[in-house]
Amino acid sequence: MTLKAGYPFWLIKDGLPFTFPKLDHDIETEVVIIGAGISGALVRYHLINAGINCVTVDARTIGLGSTSASTSLLQYEIDVPLYRLTEMIGKEKAERAYKLCGEAIDKLGKITKNRGVKYFEKKKSLYYATFKKDVSWLKKEYETRKDAGFKVRYLEADELEKEFGFKGYGAILSDQAAQTNAYMLTHCLLQHKYDNDIYDRTEITDIKHSKQGVVLKTESGYTLKAKKLVYATGYEVVDFIDKKIVDLLSTYAVVSEQYNERDFWKDDVLIWNTANPYLYLRTTPDNRVLVGGRDENFSNPAKRDKLINKKTKQLAADVNKLFPHLKFKPEFSWAGTFGTTKDGLPYIGPYDKLPNSYFALGFGGNGITFSLIAAEIITDLILGKPNKDLELFNFDR
């Protein structure tokens, strides 16, 4: 599946910072990770730090799947509001899911600091009501988050306009959020203790699972044998799971021309709204504004990609309606494919029909934070340790 199209900003800006070989020999190892995007990179980072030998393979050049198309917002809020998730799975589990995402943001900050990686900026997040009818449930969401211990503040419509310079019917301002560059973060993570154990342009064409382990074959005829296999293939998981777990959507993103001065909005907070599909905005370190949204149901890449020009104009108009002073002019735009689940949560852990396998499937708008959670859970499982959070994200929920 072609996961993105157009001109993803991060790929244009950062190019191909590191290169990796194509697999040209047979390998035997403890763990094989399929997928070297942000999910696979985080899984590898945690496994290596736990002393587990692993090999990572990707069918593409590293980072050229969904990772290069990521807009890289880091939020504890998932696509399903906390009050609604509470109704679906109960208060304890819902709050735990949200808090795990909050902890993941902090942990990503620590990882980037320890690795000397600059691609992490702490921010606040502003979630505003697009329509008057959204106010009642947005206030309910505020109270639910506040009761759960999150640092939040509710802004009435006049406060929102006074502080942030645009019109809405109210908003929740959250203290905890961040932004990154998932493409470069992935590359930097893959350099951690790199020992010729990562192979790109290496497509897996056959996988045999057994109680003894897993055997994989590449398109070039080479064999990888491992005790365990981690699927970090993201939205291409539909090729491996025989039941419906995700609805695929096409999403669009646009980044502006560079501004000479940073005169965007207060504190350059992350902004998103209650519309469905929702609109979101962030800034970049090099004085640009990035906007995303205008999602469509995914049917095929060709149909998705034909809409890029139309969606670019619509998203630019969305920004200029909110912030006329920006005079937003698009420079790069792209489309990507992502997925949503019934409860907004990822799928993590073993899948009974595929013995000795684990899945790290960070579906939804929180793909990066979900990927860190998956990396921690899967590392525990491979080490033979119980993980109490597995039940939140397993395939049988």
Residue pairs with C-beta under 8 A, 6 or more apart in sequence:
1 235
1 236
1 238
1 301
1 337
2 301
3 65
3 66
3 69
3 234
3 235
3 236
3 336
3 337
4 65
4 66
4 68
4 69
4 334
4 335
4 336
4 337
5 301
5 304
5 305
5 308
5 334
5 335
5 336
6 305
6 308
6 332
6 333
6 334
6 335
7 332
7 333
7 334
8 68
8 69
8 183
8 253
8 332
8 334
8 336
9 253
9 255
9 284
9 288
9 290
9 332
9 334
10 68
10 70
10 72
10 181
10 182
10 183
10 184
11 63
11 64
11 68
11 183
12 332
13 286
14 181
14 183
14 184
14 187
16 61
17 184
17 187
18 62
18 187
18 190
18 191
20 36
20 62
20 190
20 198
20 199
20 200
21 196
21 199
21 200
22 199
22 200
22 201
22 202
22 220
23 57
23 199
23 202
23 218
23 220
23 222
23 224
24 220
24 222
25 222
26 222
26 223
26 224
26 225
27 55
27 222
27 223
27 224
27 225
28 224
28 225
28 226
29 53
29 54
29 55
29 197
29 224
29 225
29 226
30 52
30 53
30 54
30 226
30 227
30 228
31 47
31 52
31 53
31 54
31 55
31 226
31 227
31 228
31 229
31 230
31 382
32 54
32 55
32 56
32 57
32 214
32 216
32 224
32 226
32 228
32 229
32 230
33 40
33 43
33 44
33 47
33 54
33 55
33 56
33 57
33 229
33 230
33 232
34 40
34 57
34 58
34 204
34 216
34 229
34 230
34 231
34 232
34 233
35 56
35 58
35 65
35 231
35 232
35 233
35 234
35 360
36 44
36 56
36 57
36 58
36 62
36 63
36 186
36 190
36 198
36 200
36 232
37 58
37 63
37 65
37 66
37 67
37 182
37 186
37 232
37 234
38 67
38 70
38 182
38 185
38 186
38 189
38 367
38 368
38 371
39 232
39 234
39 360
39 361
39 362
39 367
39 371
39 374
39 375
40 56
40 58
40 230
40 232
40 360
41 56
41 185
41 186
41 189
41 190
42 189
42 360
42 371
42 372
42 374
42 375
43 230
43 232
43 360
43 371
43 374
43 375
43 378
43 379
44 54
44 56
44 189
44 190
44 192
44 198
45 111
45 189
45 192
45 375
46 375
46 376
46 378
46 379
47 54
47 375
47 378
47 379
47 382
48 54
48 192
48 193
50 379
50 382
50 383
52 379
52 382
52 383
53 197
54 197
54 230
55 197
55 198
55 199
55 224
55 226
56 190
56 197
56 198
56 199
57 198
57 199
57 200
57 202
57 204
57 216
57 218
57 224
58 65
58 199
58 200
58 201
58 202
59 200
59 201
59 202
59 203
59 204
60 200
60 201
61 200
61 201
62 186
62 187
62 190
62 198
62 200
63 183
63 186
63 187
65 234
65 236
66 234
66 235
66 336
66 337
66 338
66 367
67 182
67 183
67 186
68 183
69 253
69 334
69 335
69 336
70 182
70 183
70 336
70 367
70 368
71 253
71 280
71 282
71 290
71 292
72 179
72 180
72 181
72 182
72 185
72 282
72 368
73 177
73 179
73 270
73 272
73 280
73 282
73 365
74 104
74 105
74 108
74 177
74 178
74 179
74 180
74 368
74 369
75 101
75 105
75 125
75 174
75 177
75 270
75 365
75 366
75 369
76 98
76 99
76 101
76 102
76 104
76 105
76 150
76 174
76 176
76 177
76 369
77 98
77 101
77 125
77 127
77 174
77 366
78 85
78 97
78 98
78 101
78 344
78 345
78 364
78 365
78 366
79 340
79 344
79 364
79 365
79 366
80 88
80 343
80 344
80 345
81 137
81 141
81 144
82 94
82 95
82 98
82 141
82 144
82 145
82 148
83 137
83 140
83 141
83 143
83 144
85 94
85 97
85 98
85 343
85 344
86 94
86 95
86 144
88 94
88 343
89 97
89 343
89 392
89 397
93 392
95 148
96 389
96 392
97 345
97 392
98 145
98 148
98 150
99 148
99 149
100 369
100 373
100 389
100 392
101 366
101 369
101 370
101 373
102 150
102 176
104 368
104 369
104 370
104 372
104 373
105 176
105 177
105 178
105 369
106 176
107 372
108 120
108 178
108 180
108 368
108 369
108 372
109 120
109 122
109 178
111 117
111 189
112 118
112 119
112 120
112 180
112 185
112 188
113 120
115 188
115 189
115 192
117 184
117 185
117 188
117 189
119 180
119 181
119 184
119 185
119 188
120 178
120 179
120 180
120 185
121 178
121 179
121 180
121 285
122 177
122 178
123 177
123 178
123 179
123 267
123 268
123 269
123 270
123 282
124 173
124 174
124 175
124 176
124 177
124 267
124 269
124 270
125 173
125 174
125 176
125 177
125 269
125 270
125 271
125 272
126 164
126 171
126 172
126 173
126 174
126 269
126 270
126 271
126 272
127 138
127 141
127 171
127 172
127 174
127 272
127 273
127 274
128 160
128 168
128 169
128 170
128 171
128 172
128 271
128 272
128 273
128 274
129 135
129 138
129 168
129 169
129 170
129 171
129 273
129 274
130 168
130 169
130 273
130 274
130 275
130 279
131 169
131 274
131 275
132 169
134 169
134 274
135 169
135 170
138 170
138 171
138 172
138 274
139 154
139 170
141 172
142 152
142 154
142 172
145 152
145 172
145 174
146 152
150 174
150 175
150 176
151 174
151 175
151 176
152 172
152 173
152 174
152 175
153 172
153 173
154 170
154 171
154 172
154 173
155 163
155 170
155 171
155 172
155 173
156 170
157 167
157 168
157 169
157 170
160 166
160 167
160 168
160 170
160 171
161 167
161 168
163 266
164 171
164 265
164 266
164 269
164 271
165 265
165 266
165 323
165 325
166 265
166 322
166 323
168 273
173 269
177 269
177 270
179 270
179 282
180 368
182 368
190 198
202 218
202 219
202 220
203 218
203 219
204 216
204 217
204 218
204 219
204 224
205 217
205 218
205 219
206 216
206 217
207 214
207 215
207 216
207 217
207 229
207 240
208 214
208 215
208 216
209 229
209 354
209 355
209 356
209 357
210 355
210 356
211 355
211 356
213 225
213 226
213 227
213 228
213 356
214 225
214 226
214 227
214 228
214 229
214 356
214 357
215 223
215 224
215 225
216 223
216 224
216 225
216 226
216 229
217 223
217 224
218 224
227 356
228 356
228 357
228 358
228 382
229 354
229 356
229 357
229 358
230 357
230 358
230 359
230 360
230 378
231 237
231 240
231 357
231 358
231 359
231 360
231 361
232 360
232 371
232 374
233 239
233 240
234 361
234 362
234 367
235 246
235 248
235 337
235 338
235 339
235 363
237 245
237 246
237 347
237 359
237 361
238 246
238 248
240 354
241 351
241 359
241 395
242 353
245 341
245 347
245 361
245 395
246 339
246 340
246 341
246 347
246 361
246 363
247 297
247 339
247 340
247 341
248 297
248 298
248 337
248 338
248 339
249 277
249 295
249 296
249 297
249 298
249 337
249 338
249 339
249 340
250 295
250 296
250 297
250 298
250 303
250 304
250 307
250 335
250 336
250 337
251 277
251 292
251 293
251 294
251 295
251 335
251 336
251 337
251 338
252 292
252 293
252 294
252 295
252 307
252 308
252 311
252 312
252 315
252 333
252 334
252 335
252 336
253 290
253 291
253 292
253 315
253 333
253 334
253 335
253 336
254 290
254 291
254 292
254 311
254 312
254 315
254 316
254 330
254 332
254 333
255 284
255 288
255 289
255 290
255 291
255 330
255 331
255 332
255 333
256 288
256 289
256 290
256 319
256 326
256 328
256 329
256 330
256 331
257 288
257 329
257 330
257 331
258 286
258 287
258 288
258 331
259 287
259 288
259 289
259 326
260 287
261 287
262 268
262 283
262 287
263 325
264 283
264 289
264 323
264 326
265 271
265 323
268 282
268 283
270 280
270 281
270 282
271 280
271 281
271 282
272 278
272 279
272 280
272 281
273 279
273 280
275 293
277 293
277 294
277 295
278 293
279 291
279 292
279 293
279 294
279 315
279 318
280 291
280 292
280 293
281 289
281 290
281 291
281 292
281 319
281 322
282 289
282 290
283 289
283 290
284 290
288 331
289 319
289 326
289 328
291 315
291 316
291 318
291 319
291 328
292 315
293 315
293 318
294 311
294 314
294 315
294 318
296 304
296 307
298 304
298 337
301 337
304 335
304 337
305 335
307 335
308 333
308 334
308 335
309 333
311 333
311 335
312 330
312 333
315 330
315 333
316 328
316 329
316 330
319 326
319 328
320 326
320 327
320 328
338 363
338 364
338 365
338 367
339 363
339 364
340 363
340 364
341 347
341 363
341 364
343 397
344 364
345 364
345 370
345 392
345 393
345 397
346 360
346 361
346 362
346 363
346 364
346 366
346 367
346 370
346 373
346 374
346 393
347 359
347 361
347 363
347 393
347 394
347 395
348 358
348 359
348 360
348 361
348 370
348 373
348 374
348 377
348 378
348 390
348 393
348 394
349 358
349 359
349 377
349 378
349 381
349 390
349 393
349 394
349 395
350 357
350 358
350 359
350 381
350 394
350 395
351 357
351 359
351 395
352 395
358 378
358 381
358 382
359 374
359 395
360 371
360 374
360 375
360 378
361 374
362 368
362 369
362 370
362 371
362 373
362 374
363 370
364 370
373 389
373 393
374 393
376 387
377 387
377 389
377 390
377 393
380 386
380 387
381 387
381 390
391 397
